[in-house]
């Protein structure tokens, strides 16, 4: 940001007035772009079955723990130890599966996020070239309505998404 302000200070007055700058709120684009919504639905459908399976495993563990708490005093030492070991093994297995789930979910989410980011960058570049912008930024302390092209980017992404669906 400081570099840009310093650079603009060195540009001759007549040249700076001709500079066409645009601003894009990329976090808003990520929220409103249909591609992002589609990716969220896709990741949900991919990982929902495994999430339900983990919940089912947790319910099984809870039932066994309840059984141990309820009947542990009347069980033989061998039955109690067997149940405790079974609970311990199930918890260990669940933690392992949960960790795998988190890792795979994070990798897939990052993969889709990167794909969406590339689509957004392409849309921004298309608008910048079409409308002859000299500079488009995505981080600003302040950006007035005149330079904010966020809605144009969202509109282009929506159009592209609809056309791709056809």
GIQUIKA-V900761 format. One record per residue. N is the residue number from 1. SS is DSSP state (helix for helix, strand for strand, loop for the rest). NEAR is the number of other ideal C-beta (glycine too) atoms within 10 Angstrom. D_LAST is the distance of its C-alpha to the last C-alpha in Angstrom with 2 decimals. Layout:
n=N ss=SS near=NEAR d_last=D_LAST
n=N ss=SS near=NEAR d_last=D_LAST
//
This chain:
n=1 ss=loop near=9 d_last=41.68
n=2 ss=helix near=6 d_last=45.40
n=3 ss=helix near=7 d_last=44.71
n=4 ss=helix near=12 d_last=42.33
n=5 ss=helix near=8 d_last=44.94
n=6 ss=helix near=9 d_last=47.62
n=7 ss=helix near=10 d_last=45.61
n=8 ss=helix near=13 d_last=44.90
n=9 ss=helix near=8 d_last=48.64
n=10 ss=helix near=8 d_last=49.48
n=11 ss=loop near=12 d_last=47.13
n=12 ss=loop near=7 d_last=49.18
n=13 ss=helix near=6 d_last=48.73
n=14 ss=helix near=7 d_last=47.24
n=15 ss=helix near=10 d_last=44.62
n=16 ss=helix near=12 d_last=43.50
n=17 ss=helix near=8 d_last=42.79
n=18 ss=helix near=8 d_last=40.34
n=19 ss=loop near=11 d_last=38.40
n=20 ss=loop near=12 d_last=34.90
n=21 ss=strand near=16 d_last=33.97
n=22 ss=strand near=22 d_last=30.90
n=23 ss=strand near=20 d_last=30.57
n=24 ss=loop near=27 d_last=27.63
n=25 ss=loop near=19 d_last=28.17
n=26 ss=helix near=18 d_last=26.23
n=27 ss=helix near=10 d_last=27.15
n=28 ss=helix near=14 d_last=25.60
n=29 ss=helix near=23 d_last=22.40
n=30 ss=helix near=15 d_last=22.41
n=31 ss=helix near=11 d_last=22.89
n=32 ss=helix near=17 d_last=20.27
n=33 ss=loop near=23 d_last=17.40
n=34 ss=helix near=16 d_last=14.44
n=35 ss=helix near=20 d_last=14.52
n=36 ss=helix near=20 d_last=18.10
n=37 ss=helix near=12 d_last=17.46
n=38 ss=helix near=15 d_last=14.97
n=39 ss=helix near=20 d_last=17.69
n=40 ss=helix near=13 d_last=20.33
n=41 ss=helix near=10 d_last=18.75
n=42 ss=helix near=12 d_last=18.33
n=43 ss=helix near=16 d_last=21.96
n=44 ss=helix near=10 d_last=23.16
n=45 ss=helix near=9 d_last=21.87
n=46 ss=helix near=13 d_last=23.33
n=47 ss=helix near=15 d_last=26.69
n=48 ss=helix near=10 d_last=27.27
n=49 ss=helix near=9 d_last=28.96
n=50 ss=helix near=15 d_last=31.37
n=51 ss=helix near=13 d_last=32.13
n=52 ss=helix near=10 d_last=33.03
n=53 ss=helix near=13 d_last=35.20
n=54 ss=helix near=14 d_last=37.03
n=55 ss=helix near=10 d_last=37.66
n=56 ss=helix near=10 d_last=39.01
n=57 ss=helix near=16 d_last=41.31
n=58 ss=helix near=14 d_last=42.56
n=59 ss=helix near=10 d_last=43.35
n=60 ss=helix near=14 d_last=45.30
n=61 ss=helix near=17 d_last=47.24
n=62 ss=helix near=11 d_last=48.04
n=63 ss=helix near=10 d_last=49.32
n=64 ss=helix near=16 d_last=51.55
n=65 ss=helix near=16 d_last=52.85
n=66 ss=helix near=10 d_last=53.63
n=67 ss=helix near=13 d_last=55.43
n=68 ss=helix near=17 d_last=57.43
n=69 ss=helix near=9 d_last=58.37
n=70 ss=helix near=9 d_last=59.32
n=71 ss=helix near=12 d_last=61.09
n=72 ss=helix near=13 d_last=62.01
n=73 ss=helix near=8 d_last=65.59
n=74 ss=helix near=8 d_last=66.26
n=75 ss=loop near=15 d_last=64.63
n=76 ss=loop near=8 d_last=66.71
n=77 ss=helix near=7 d_last=66.45
n=78 ss=helix near=8 d_last=64.72
n=79 ss=helix near=13 d_last=62.06
n=80 ss=helix near=15 d_last=61.51
n=81 ss=helix near=11 d_last=61.19
n=82 ss=helix near=12 d_last=58.82
n=83 ss=helix near=17 d_last=56.59
n=84 ss=helix near=15 d_last=56.77
n=85 ss=helix near=10 d_last=55.81
n=86 ss=helix near=14 d_last=52.91
n=87 ss=helix near=17 d_last=51.62
n=88 ss=helix near=11 d_last=52.13
n=89 ss=helix near=10 d_last=50.26
n=90 ss=helix near=16 d_last=47.33
n=91 ss=helix near=15 d_last=47.16
n=92 ss=helix near=10 d_last=47.30
n=93 ss=helix near=12 d_last=44.53
n=94 ss=helix near=16 d_last=42.37
n=95 ss=helix near=10 d_last=42.99
n=96 ss=helix near=10 d_last=42.02
n=97 ss=helix near=14 d_last=38.78
n=98 ss=helix near=15 d_last=38.03
n=99 ss=helix near=10 d_last=38.66
n=100 ss=helix near=11 d_last=36.37
n=101 ss=helix near=15 d_last=33.67
n=102 ss=helix near=10 d_last=34.13
n=103 ss=helix near=10 d_last=34.10
n=104 ss=helix near=13 d_last=30.96
n=105 ss=helix near=15 d_last=29.19
n=106 ss=helix near=10 d_last=30.33
n=107 ss=helix near=10 d_last=29.31
n=108 ss=helix near=15 d_last=25.78
n=109 ss=helix near=14 d_last=25.47
n=110 ss=helix near=10 d_last=26.84
n=111 ss=helix near=12 d_last=24.50
n=112 ss=helix near=18 d_last=21.40
n=113 ss=helix near=14 d_last=23.22
n=114 ss=helix near=10 d_last=23.87
n=115 ss=helix near=12 d_last=20.26
n=116 ss=helix near=19 d_last=19.31
n=117 ss=helix near=14 d_last=22.39
n=118 ss=helix near=10 d_last=21.40
n=119 ss=helix near=18 d_last=18.00
n=120 ss=helix near=22 d_last=20.07
n=121 ss=helix near=15 d_last=22.69
n=122 ss=helix near=13 d_last=20.34
n=123 ss=helix near=23 d_last=19.05
n=124 ss=helix near=23 d_last=22.73
n=125 ss=helix near=12 d_last=23.79
n=126 ss=helix near=14 d_last=21.25
n=127 ss=helix near=18 d_last=22.62
n=128 ss=helix near=18 d_last=26.13
n=129 ss=helix near=9 d_last=26.00
n=130 ss=helix near=10 d_last=24.34
n=131 ss=loop near=12 d_last=26.83
n=132 ss=loop near=7 d_last=29.71
n=133 ss=loop near=17 d_last=30.66
n=134 ss=loop near=10 d_last=33.61
n=135 ss=strand near=13 d_last=33.13
n=136 ss=strand near=19 d_last=30.58
n=137 ss=strand near=14 d_last=32.00
n=138 ss=loop near=17 d_last=30.73
n=139 ss=loop near=10 d_last=34.15
n=140 ss=loop near=15 d_last=36.46
n=141 ss=loop near=5 d_last=39.29
n=142 ss=loop near=6 d_last=38.39
n=143 ss=loop near=18 d_last=35.66
n=144 ss=loop near=8 d_last=35.87
n=145 ss=loop near=7 d_last=33.09
n=146 ss=loop near=9 d_last=33.52
n=147 ss=loop near=17 d_last=32.40
n=148 ss=strand near=16 d_last=29.87
n=149 ss=loop near=22 d_last=26.36
n=150 ss=helix near=19 d_last=24.85
n=151 ss=helix near=14 d_last=22.84
n=152 ss=helix near=17 d_last=21.49
n=153 ss=helix near=27 d_last=20.31
n=154 ss=helix near=20 d_last=18.71
n=155 ss=helix near=14 d_last=17.01
n=156 ss=helix near=19 d_last=15.68
n=157 ss=helix near=22 d_last=14.50
n=158 ss=helix near=15 d_last=12.75
n=159 ss=helix near=12 d_last=11.00
n=160 ss=helix near=17 d_last=10.12
n=161 ss=helix near=16 d_last=8.96
n=162 ss=helix near=10 d_last=6.65
n=163 ss=helix near=8 d_last=5.35
n=164 ss=helix near=10 d_last=5.48
n=165 ss=helix near=8 d_last=3.82
n=166 ss=loop near=4 d_last=0.00
//
